[in-house]
């Protein structure tokens, strides 16, 4: 259902007349994200396995498409506008730098004196400033600045996982001080730091896609066998990591039981040999898990709220504890057998070295070494913090492949990625 023209949720930061009257404001948002350069770049950014290392594992782009699909259907079942939830799913990783969370940690460390880096805050920056689409009028309060994709308030709010600035009690945050004007606009009418229902649905869809599909990739890639997970000692290792990293309110025994509960289901395969039947069984596993996790959240949320159409700040998503722990156990499978696999440490160290070396080289050679669209912002920057933020924008925009290429051009290093290993 299209939002009324006077609905604050459907407003844009800078007013724009519709190009086609048949589309809703949120359908326009979806089209803008789908056609954005930032979304295309995700095709060459690491999800868990290095992008391009093989043709089966997810990239950030395929992961985002899957999050968007899962979120759209769950949101629609609850009464959310499906286009708003899909926009949030498509957009949620636009700010992530090359090499996944490893690259994010490296960039945050080197930029710490100037506000650091956070992929979610960078996403907001991409959506409201960096993606070239719309500009404010020269004679208005925003004095001709870029307003990025100029999405509606509802879509921007739905894409905001962490609606707060950097603070000591959370390593995650959703906005840099430089972008508070956009943030304050999109959060008008929001109750404190509470997330809208669409953002909560997107976040749960992200957890589902991450946990389920990374296990599928790990099994298909030979990093873990299904038989290994039947071994009590292997399961214990997974449960212990899950308790440390993904479910601090649960002990290893409870998390091991969550994994056992999944393995007891009739659709959980007992082996995988790469045959057509095995591939079908593995794909059915992902479908069953997604259905299980979505259904549990939908039913629990419906039980908590009597209103049939749930959206915005009229409800909160409810995920049963048992479901959340099952999801955490699956995340730990990928962590143990892929991210912590033998030989991964040196690879991650070289990735961090490359990202930080790239940051230093770009800062030293800016503005000439920056992309043409970023040079004016660097030249107009009032202080070092603003200049560093532009350099961070440049590094974060790069794909895994272009990061290696730019690093080689600026430093003369011949670092390349081949089959997940580093040569240089």
C-alpha positions in Angstrom: 0.0 0.0 0.0 1.4 3.4 -1.0 2.1 5.8 1.8 0.0 9.1 1.8 1.9 12.1 0.4 1.8 13.8 3.8 3.1 10.7 5.7 6.4 11.8 7.4 7.8 8.3 6.9 7.5 8.7 3.1 9.2 12.1 3.0 12.7 12.6 1.5 15.4 14.8 2.9 15.2 16.9 -0.3 11.8 17.0 -2.0 11.7 15.3 -5.4 8.8 15.0 -7.8 8.0 11.4 -8.8 9.1 10.4 -12.3 6.3 7.8 -12.6 3.1 8.2 -10.6 2.3 4.5 -10.5 5.2 3.8 -8.1 5.1 4.2 -4.4 7.8 6.2 -2.6 9.3 3.0 -1.3 9.4 1.3 -4.7 11.4 4.3 -5.8 13.8 3.7 -2.9 14.2 0.0 -3.8 15.0 0.9 -7.4 17.6 3.5 -6.3 19.5 1.0 -4.2 19.3 -1.7 -6.8 20.8 0.6 -9.4 23.5 2.0 -7.1 27.2 1.7 -7.7 27.7 0.8 -4.1 25.5 -2.3 -4.4 27.3 -3.4 -7.5 30.7 -3.2 -5.7 29.5 -5.7 -3.2 29.9 -8.4 -5.9 33.7 -8.2 -5.3 33.7 -7.8 -1.5 34.3 -10.7 0.9 31.5 -12.2 2.9 33.4 -15.0 4.7 35.5 -16.6 1.9 37.6 -14.2 -0.1 35.6 -12.9 -3.1 36.6 -14.7 -6.3 38.4 -17.5 -4.5 35.7 -20.0 -5.8 32.5 -19.7 -7.7 30.1 -21.1 -5.0 30.6 -19.1 -1.8 28.6 -15.9 -1.1 29.9 -12.4 -1.7 28.6 -9.4 0.1 26.2 -8.9 -2.9 24.7 -12.3 -2.9 24.4 -12.2 0.9 22.6 -8.8 0.6 20.2 -10.2 -2.0 19.4 -13.1 0.3 18.9 -10.8 3.4 16.6 -8.7 1.3 14.5 -11.7 0.2 14.2 -13.2 3.7 13.4 -9.8 5.3 10.9 -8.9 2.6 8.8 -12.0 3.2 9.0 -11.9 7.0 8.2 -8.2 7.1 5.3 -8.6 4.7 3.9 -11.4 6.8 3.9 -9.1 9.8 2.4 -6.1 8.0 5.4 -4.0 7.2 5.8 -2.4 3.8 7.8 -5.1 2.0 9.7 -2.6 -0.2 10.9 -0.8 2.9 12.3 -4.0 4.5 13.8 -5.1 1.1 15.5 -1.7 0.8 17.0 -2.2 4.2 18.3 -5.7 3.4 19.8 -4.5 0.1 21.5 -1.5 1.7 22.6 -2.9 5.1 26.2 -3.8 4.0 26.9 -0.9 1.5 29.4 0.6 3.9 31.5 -2.4 4.4 35.1 -2.2 3.2 37.2 -4.7 1.3 37.9 -8.1 3.1 34.8 -8.1 5.3 34.9 -7.7 9.0 38.7 -8.1 9.0 39.0 -5.1 6.8 36.6 -3.2 9.0 38.7 -3.9 12.1 41.9 -2.8 10.3 40.4 0.5 9.1 38.9 1.2 12.4 42.2 0.7 14.2 44.2 3.0 11.9 41.5 5.8 11.9 40.9 5.7 15.7 42.3 9.1 16.4 39.8 10.6 14.0 36.6 8.8 14.9 37.5 5.3 13.6 35.4 3.3 11.2 32.2 1.3 11.5 30.5 -0.4 8.5 27.0 0.5 9.6 27.9 4.2 10.1 29.5 4.1 6.7 26.4 2.7 5.2 24.4 5.7 6.4 27.1 7.9 4.9 26.9 6.1 1.5 23.1 6.4 1.5 23.0 10.1 2.5 26.2 11.6 1.0 28.5 9.4 -1.0 26.3 7.7 -3.6 25.9 10.1 -6.5 22.2 10.6 -7.2 20.6 13.8 -5.8 21.7 17.2 -4.6 20.1 19.8 -2.4 19.2 23.2 -3.9 22.0 25.8 -3.7 19.8 28.3 -1.9 18.4 25.9 0.7 19.6 24.9 4.2 21.9 22.1 2.8 23.5 24.6 0.4 23.8 22.3 -2.6 25.4 19.3 -0.9 25.0 15.8 -2.1 22.2 13.9 -0.3 23.2 10.5 -1.7 20.3 8.4 -2.9 17.8 10.7 -1.1 15.8 7.8 0.2 12.6 8.2 2.3 12.8 8.6 6.1 11.2 5.1 6.5 13.8 3.4 4.3 16.8 5.1 5.9 15.4 4.3 9.4 14.9 0.7 8.4 18.6 0.5 7.2 19.8 1.8 10.6 20.8 -1.1 12.8 22.4 0.9 15.5 20.7 4.3 15.9 23.4 6.0 18.1 26.8 7.6 17.8 30.0 5.9 19.0 30.0 5.2 22.8 31.8 3.2 25.4 29.2 0.5 26.0 28.8 -0.7 22.4 31.4 -1.4 19.8 28.7 -0.9 17.1 27.2 2.4 16.1 25.3 3.8 13.2 26.4 7.4 12.6 29.6 9.5 12.6 29.5 13.0 14.0 29.9 14.4 10.5 26.5 12.9 9.5 24.4 13.9 12.4 22.3 16.2 10.3 21.0 13.3 8.1 20.7 11.1 11.1 18.6 13.6 13.1 16.4 14.1 10.1 15.7 10.4 9.5 15.1 9.8 13.3 12.5 12.6 13.7 9.7 11.1 15.7 11.6 8.0 16.7 11.4 7.1 20.4 15.0 7.4 21.7 17.3 4.7 20.5 14.6 2.2 19.7 14.8 0.6 16.3 11.8 0.5 14.0 10.3 -2.9 13.4 11.6 -2.9 9.8 15.2 -2.5 11.0 14.6 -5.3 13.5 13.3 -7.6 10.8 16.3 -6.7 8.6 18.7 -7.5 11.4 17.1 -10.9 12.1 17.1 -11.6 8.4 20.8 -10.8 8.3 21.5 -13.2 11.2 19.5 -15.9 9.5 21.3 -15.5 6.1 24.7 -15.2 7.7 24.3 -18.3 9.9 22.6 -20.6 7.5 24.4 -19.8 4.2 27.8 -19.7 5.8 27.3 -23.3 6.9 26.2 -24.2 3.4 29.3 -22.6 1.9 31.5 -24.3 4.5 30.2 -27.7 3.8 30.2 -27.3 0.0 33.8 -25.9 0.2 35.0 -28.9 2.2 35.9 -26.8 5.2 33.7 -29.0 7.5 32.0 -32.3 7.0 28.6 -33.0 8.4 30.1 -36.1 10.1 32.4 -33.8 12.0 29.5 -32.1 13.6 28.3 -35.5 14.9 31.5 -35.8 16.9 30.9 -34.7 20.6 34.4 -33.1 20.8 33.8 -31.1 17.6 30.4 -30.0 18.8 31.8 -28.9 22.1 34.4 -26.7 20.4 31.6 -25.1 18.3 29.4 -24.6 21.4 32.3 -23.0 23.4 33.0 -20.5 20.6 29.3 -19.7 20.3 29.1 -18.9 24.0 32.1 -16.6 23.9 31.2 -14.8 20.7 27.6 -15.0 19.7 25.5 -15.7 22.8 27.1 -14.3 26.0 23.9 -15.1 28.0 24.1 -18.8 27.4 26.6 -21.5 28.4 28.3 -24.0 26.1 26.0 -26.9 27.2 22.9 -24.9 26.2 24.4 -24.0 22.8 25.5 -27.6 22.2 22.0 -28.7 22.8 20.7 -26.1 20.3 23.0 -27.7 17.7 21.9 -31.2 18.6 18.3 -30.1 18.3 18.9 -29.0 14.7 20.8 -32.2 13.9 17.9 -34.3 15.2 15.5 -32.8 12.5 14.6 -35.2 9.7 15.9 -32.7 7.1 19.4 -32.4 8.6 21.7 -34.4 6.2 24.1 -37.0 7.7 26.7 -36.7 4.9 27.7 -34.7 1.9 29.6 -36.2 -1.1 29.0 -33.5 -3.8 26.5 -35.6 -5.7 23.3 -34.1 -7.1 21.3 -35.7 -4.3 23.7 -34.3 -1.7 23.6 -30.8 -3.2 19.8 -31.0 -3.1 19.8 -32.1 0.5 22.2 -29.3 1.4 20.0 -26.8 -0.3 16.9 -28.2 1.4 18.7 -27.8 4.7 19.1 -24.1 4.1 15.5 -23.8 3.1 14.3 -25.6 6.2 16.5 -23.6 8.5 15.3 -20.3 7.1 11.7 -21.3 7.3 12.2 -22.5 10.9 13.9 -19.2 12.0 11.4 -17.0 10.2 8.3 -18.9 11.4 9.5 -18.9 15.0 9.9 -15.1 14.9 6.7 -14.5 13.1 4.6 -16.6 15.5 6.3 -15.2 18.7 5.8 -11.6 17.4 2.1 -12.3 16.6 1.6 -13.8 20.0 3.0 -10.6 21.6 1.0 -8.1 19.5 -2.7 -8.3 18.8 -2.7 -5.7 15.9 -2.8 -7.5 12.6 -0.7 -4.9 10.7 2.6 -4.3 12.5 5.1 -1.7 11.3 7.4 1.2 12.3 7.1 1.8 16.0 3.9 -0.1 16.6 5.6 -3.4 17.6 8.9 -5.1 18.3 10.2 -8.3 16.7 10.2 -11.2 19.1 12.7 -14.0 18.5 12.4 -17.0 20.9 15.5 -17.7 23.0 15.8 -21.2 21.6 15.7 -20.0 18.0 18.3 -17.3 18.8 20.7 -19.9 20.3 20.2 -22.2 17.3 21.2 -19.3 15.0 24.3 -18.6 17.3 25.4 -22.2 17.1 25.3 -22.2 13.3 27.3 -18.9 13.2 29.9 -20.7 15.4 30.2 -23.5 12.9 31.4 -21.1 10.2 33.7 -19.3 12.6 35.4 -22.5 13.8 35.8 -24.2 10.4 36.2 -21.3 8.0 37.3 -18.1 9.7 39.6 -20.0 12.2 40.8 -22.7 9.8 44.4 -23.6 9.6 46.3 -21.0 7.6 43.7 -18.3 7.9 45.7 -16.2 10.4 48.5 -15.2 8.1 45.9 -14.4 5.4 44.0 -12.1 7.7 47.2 -10.4 8.9 48.1 -9.6 5.3 44.7 -8.3 4.6 44.9 -5.9 7.5 48.4 -4.9 6.5 47.2 -4.1 3.0 44.1 -2.1 4.2 46.2 0.0 6.7 49.0 0.5 4.2 46.5 1.7 1.6 45.1 4.1 4.1 48.5 5.6 4.8 49.5 5.8 1.2 46.2 7.5 0.2 46.5 10.0 3.1 50.1 10.9 2.1 49.1 11.4 -1.6 45.7 13.0 -1.2 44.0 14.6 -2.9 45.7 13.5 -6.2 45.4 9.8 -5.3 41.7 10.0 -4.4 38.9 9.3 -6.8 37.8 12.4 -8.7 34.5 12.6 -6.9 36.2 12.7 -3.5 38.9 15.3 -4.2 36.7 18.4 -3.7 35.6 17.1 -0.3 39.2 16.6 0.8 40.2 20.0 -0.5 37.3 21.7 1.3 37.9 19.8 4.6 38.2 22.2 7.6 40.6 20.0 9.7 42.5 16.7 9.8 39.4 14.8 11.0 37.4 15.8 8.0 40.3 15.0 5.7 40.8 11.6 7.2 37.1 10.8 6.8 37.4 11.4 3.1 40.4 9.0 2.9 38.4 6.4 4.8 35.5 6.9 2.4 37.9 6.1 -0.4 39.3 2.9 1.2 35.9 1.7 2.2 34.5 2.0 -1.3 37.1 -0.3 -2.8 36.5 -4.0 -3.6 38.9 -6.7 -2.6 40.3 -6.6 -6.1 40.6 -2.9 -6.5 42.1 -2.5 -3.0 45.0 -4.8 -4.1 45.4 -2.9 -7.4 45.4 0.5 -5.8 47.8 -0.6 -3.1 50.2 -2.0 -5.8 50.0 1.3 -7.8 50.7 3.5 -4.8 53.3 1.4 -3.0 54.9 -0.8 -5.7 53.9 -4.0 -3.7 53.0 -7.0 -5.7 50.5 -8.4 -3.2 47.8 -10.6 -4.8 45.2 -13.0 -3.7 45.4 -16.5 -5.2 43.2 -19.3 -4.0 42.8 -17.7 -0.6 46.6 -17.4 0.0 48.7 -14.3 -0.3 51.7 -13.9 -2.6 53.9 -10.9 -2.6 
